[in-house]
């Protein structure tokens, strides 16, 4: 969903250059980030959750333009690149669209990933190069599979006054990263579990199963708790989990997250007890089997090498010249409604290296 340039189609959108140090090796990656002056971060693997739940703090990132909407980005984090195959987590709002301008993200490309859009309030109009045209609404998941290549746009609707939600990316494994692009929509039922309100939009949890297509073992659910309440959630002990706090505070053992932050729970736990603070709490539970693969993540592309990213970028620039037609139609034909698309930023003067 997100793209460098954010709500300003002309913004260049320099991305983060992040040094991820794991043992003796230093990994260099670039992630999609509209920060004008991103900081460089060196990671030493501390507080990575290998011994129990830890909090992954978020940082504010402006989504371009003079009235930039701030989002809270908690993944990728300097202490953790992935949670299962989840590789990107942005939390935003509640934002008054009269002040921020709402979401204005023209056509832009993706490869090697799935985008998962989840709203708490507001509406977003989605168009992509498979021909899909849909409205993202609260409590309904829109999942777009980029696979070998797709382009899409997202704009908040005129009726939207407050925008509030999360944008999530899933890295596709090697066996499926060149899959055919596609789009799915699902409105999960609301169920009551021990006093908690639960919507399971990916995978299976608490007796609920989502039909949405996945290429790795994943789970995604919205959970709402009353003030001071707790919920025991049975999970797969072979999965990693992240609990993204939306409202209130979320505690797992000694780890407590506030809105935009994630409580990371490593593999080995067959049950997670989630506790709300002194006010009603809403969270997203995101989990999955460890991906076990190295990825190169730059701008809106996920690949496996620097050269692959260079090729994805060049093909997008060429596709923009023909609106996705002719020999450069790798990302599919552009919707007629698109008056503009986002150019890819310049690559850094160094070779991108893998992480994961």
N, C-alpha and C positions, 0 to 999 in steps of 0.2 A: 504494500500500500504506500508506505512513505517513500519519498524520493528526494535526493539532493535538490535543492531549489525550493522545497516546501511549497508555500502558497504564492511564491513569487516566481513565475515562469522564467524570468530572465536571470534569476540568481544562479551564480556559479556553483555554490554549495560545496566548498572544500570539505572533504570527509575527514574522519578521525584517522590518524595514524597511531596505532596502538601496538606497543611492544609487549608481547606475552611471553614471559620467561617461565619455562617449565624445566627444572633441573638445569643442566649445563647449556641447553639450547635456548636461543632467543627466537621467537616467532614474530614476524611482522605481518600485520593485517590491516586492511582499510575497510571500515564499515560505513554504511550509508548514514550520513549525518550532516544536516544543514548548518552546523556550527560555522560561523565565519572565522573564528579564531580557536580551533580545537586545541586541546592540550595533549601532550604526549605522556603516556602512562607506562611505567615499567612494572611488570607483574612478577612476583616471586613465589606465587603459589600459596601464600598464607591465607588463612581463613577461607579455605576452599570447601569446607563442609565435610571433609573426609572422616572427621571424628564426631559428627553430630550436626544438628541444625544450626545454621548461621544466617545472618541477614546480609543480603546483597543490597546496599544502598543504591538509590537512583541519582541521576543528575539531570538538571534541566537543560533541554535542548530546544532552541527556537526553530519553528518550522517556517523559516523564510518570510520575507516581505516586511514592510514597515509596521504592520500590525501582527507580528508573528505570534502564533499560538504556541505556548510552551507545552512541551511534553516531558514526562518523567521517564527517562530511559534507564532500565535496570539490567538489561541483557542486550548485547554482550557486556560483561563486567570485567574489570581488571583482574578479579580473582576467579572468574569462571566464564568460559566462552559458550558452553552449551549446557542445557538441562535436558537430558535425553537428546532428541533431535531438535528441540526448541532452540533457536539461535538468535532471536531478536524479540524483545519485549518493550513496547512503548505504552505508557498509560497517560491518558490526557483528560482534562476537564475536571469538574464541570466548567465549561468555557462559554462565556456570553459571545455569540457570534457577531453581535453588533459591535463589539470591541475588538475581536480578533479577526473578523472577516470570515471565520469558519474554515472549512476545509476546501482548498482549491488546489488540487493536484492534477495537472494535465497529464496526457498520455506519457507513460514511461515504461521501460522494459523490466523483465525479471527472467532469470534462468536458475534452474537447479533447486527450486524451493517451492513451498506452498505458503500462501498468505492466509491468515485466519483473522477475520474481522469480527469484533464483538462490541456491541454498543450497550450502554446503560441508558442513554437518552440521546435524542436527535435522530436524524436520518441522513444517509449518505447514498448518493446515486453512483452506481458502478457501471462502467462499460469496459469491455475488453475485446481483444482481437480474435476471440473464438465466436464473436457475435452475441455474447451474453450481455444483457442489460437488466440490472436488478437494483432494488432498493434495499440497503442494509438497515434493519430496524432493531430496536432493543430486544434482547432475548432470542435473537435468531442469528445463526452463524452463516457467514458467507465464506466458503473456502475456495480459493483459486489455486490450481496447480499450474505452475509455470513450466515445469519440465524442460524441454529443449528450448523453449522461448515463448514468451507472451508479452503483450503490452496492455496496460489498463489505465483508466483514469478514475478519480473519485472526487466528488464535489458534495458538500453538504447541501441539502435541499432548501428551497426558499422558505419552507414551513419551519425549518429548524431554528430554534432560538437558543438552545443550550446543547452543546456537543460534549459528550462524555463517553469514553470507551477505552478499548485497548486494541492495539495492532500487534499481531504476533506473526513470526515467521518460523517455518519448519524446514530444516535442511533435508533435501532428498538424498537417500543413500545411493551409492554408486550404481546399483542394479536398476534404479528407477529414475535417475536424474535427467535422462533424456526422454522421459515419458511424454506422451501427447498432452498438450495443454488442455485444461478443462476448468469447469466452474460448477460448484454445488451449493445448494442452499438447504438449510434444515432448521426447523423450529422445534426444539426439544420440549417435551412436556415438563411442567413444573411439578415436582414431587416433594412431599414433606417427609423428612427423615429425622426422627428424634427431635422434632421441633425446628429443624433447619429447613430452609427452602433451597432446593437443589435443581439445577438444570445441567444435564450432561450433554455437551455438544460434540465431543470426540471420544471414541473408545468406549470403555465400559467402567462403571463405578456405581457403587451403592445400589446394585440391582438394575441399573438403567444402561441401555446400549444405544449408541449412535450409529446410524447407517452410513455416515460420511466416510468416503474412501481415504485410507491411509496407506503409506508405503513403509512405515516403521510402526512399532508398537507405541501408541500414544494414548494419553487421556487428557481431556480438557473439560472443566466443569465450573459453573458459577455456584457459589455457596453463600447463603445469607444467614447470619446468626443474630439472635436477640442479644442485647447488652448482657454481658456476663455469662453467656451460654457457651457450651463446648460441644464438640462433635467428634466421635471416634470414627475415622474413615479407614476401612480396610483397603490396602493397596498392594500392588505387586512388589515383593521385596527385591526383585531384580531391577526395578525402575528407580531413576532419580526423580525427585519432585521439587517443584517450586510453587510456593503459595504467594501470589501477587495480591497485596492488600489494595482494595479500592476505597473502602470507607472504614472508619473506626480504626482499630488496631488488630493485628493478627499475631497470636503467640503460638509457638510450638516449643514446649519446654521453656528454656531460658531465652529463646530468641523471639523478639517482638518486632514486627514491621509496621510502619505507618504507610499511608497511601503512596503508591508508586514503588514501594520497596518489596523485595521478595525474601521470604524465608526459604532457604534451600535445604532440602533433606536428602542426604546421600542414599545410595542403595543400602539394602539390609533391613529396612523398616517394613514390616508387614501391616502396620497400623500407624496412622498419624492422628494424634489428638490435637484438634484446632480449638483455640480458646479466643473468645471475643473479649474486648476490654469493657470500659464503662459505657459504651454506646453501641448501637446496632452496627454490625460489621458485615461487609460484603467482600468476598475474595474470589479470585480465579485460581483453581488448582490445575497446574500444568505438570504433566509427568510423562515418562517414557523410558524405554530401554536406552542405555548409553549408545550413541551413534557409533562410536569406535572407529571413526574415519577422520582424516584430516581434510579440512576444507579451506578454500581461499574465498574470502568474503569481501567484496569491494563494491561500493555504490549499491546497486540493486541486483548485482550478480553474485551467484555462488558457483564456483568452479573447483577445479583441483590443481590448477597451476596458474602461474602468471601469464603464460602465453595464451591459455584458454580465456582468461579475463580480457586480454588485449583483443582477442578475436570477437568475443561477445560485444565489446564496446564498438569496434569498427563496424560490425554488422548492424548494430543499432543506428549508428550515424548514417550508414548507407540507407537503411530502411526509412529513415526520416525524409530522405530526399525523394523517395518514390511512394511515400505513404503506405509502406508495407507491401508494395506490389512488385512485379517483375522478378528478376533474379535475386533481389535483396529482400524477399518477403519472409525472412526467417522468423519474424515475430508475428506474422499474420497481417491481413489487410486492416488498415486503420478504419475505425467507425467514421461515418460521414459527419457525425456531430463534432469531431475533433477539429478545432480551429488551430490548435497549437500542440506541440509535444515538447518534452524537456530534452535538451541536449545532454549528452554524457559529459561530466567534468573531465579535465585532463588527468591522465594517470600521473602518479608521483614519479620522480626521477630515481627510482629504485625498483628492484624486483620484489613483487608481492610474494610472501611466503605463507605456508599453510599453518593452520592451528586447529585445535579441537581436542 
